[in-house]
Amino acid sequence: MSRMAPLLDKVENIPFPNLTFPHIRNIASELVTMGASDADIERELTSLTSQQQDTLMKVLYCCLEHDSKSSSTYFRWHAKLYALVGPGSITRVLTEKKV
């Protein structure tokens, strides 16, 4: 089972415009910890549901906005996720409306 799935499920219903770094601090920590190898990243990504993958895309954009010191790790995750899910995930995240 995915280590990140339960964390992603907690923020799934927060629209992208409302998402703040305090909401995702634990996920950001996991991304940095687990981002040691491409194989680890790919294994984690393929274990997530499509909804969790979209949520992760949303989280990655928030991480990139608020935590520049770990941006290289976030970009590695983003590249692997984009290769897996394509541009549709980005479109879904960026068009989410505020509640």
Rosetta blueprint (number, residue, H / E / L):
1 M L
2 S L
3 R L
4 M L
5 A H
6 P H
7 L H
8 L H
9 D H
10 K H
11 V H
12 E L
13 N L
14 I L
15 P L
16 F H
17 P H
18 N H
19 L L
20 T L
21 F H
22 P H
23 H H
24 I H
25 R H
26 N H
27 I H
28 A H
29 S H
30 E H
31 L H
32 V H
33 T H
34 M H
35 G L
36 A L
37 S L
38 D H
39 A H
40 D H
41 I H
42 E H
43 R H
44 E H
45 L H
46 T H
47 S L
48 L L
49 T L
50 S H
51 Q H
52 Q H
53 Q H
54 D H
55 T H
56 L H
57 M H
58 K H
59 V H
60 L H
61 Y H
62 C H
63 C H
64 L H
65 E H
66 H H
67 D L
68 S H
69 K H
70 S H
71 S H
72 S H
73 T H
74 Y H
75 F H
76 R H
77 W H
78 H H
79 A H
80 K H
81 L H
82 Y H
83 A H
84 L H
85 V H
86 G L
87 P H
88 G H
89 S H
90 I H
91 T H
92 R H
93 V H
94 L H
95 T L
96 E L
97 K L
98 K L
99 V L
